[in-house]
Amino acid sequence: MEIKLRPLALQAIEHWKEHLPKKYKALKQAGTLNSEALKAAEMTLDEQAELIAQGYPPEAAWEMVRELYVFQPEEEGASEEAPASSGYLLNIQLNKILSEL
């Protein structure tokens, strides 16, 4: 059965292929690339919706969640500049705090 992918899941696959080649290869070999991309897209959109429901503007909510599942920072060695962004690290901390409330 083929999984119908939403646009954000397709963007995740393209991002992973370019910036997370190890993850992309492992998921592809395991046969779970599409399902993991769909899960990442759904989790991103769900968390964005939760933040919007808490009063955050949609753009701010997107900025807070986009790097958590779909647009993760580059793997080390994928290019010359691979460190995790400070925004990504702050989003992880914020997400952890929000989940504990």
Secondary structure, 3 states (H helix, E strand, C coil): CCCCCCHHHHHHHHHHHHHCHHHHHHHHHHCCHHHHHHHHHHHHHHHHHHHHHCCCCHHHHHHHHCCCCCCCCCCCCCCCCCCCCHHHHHHHHHHHHHHHC
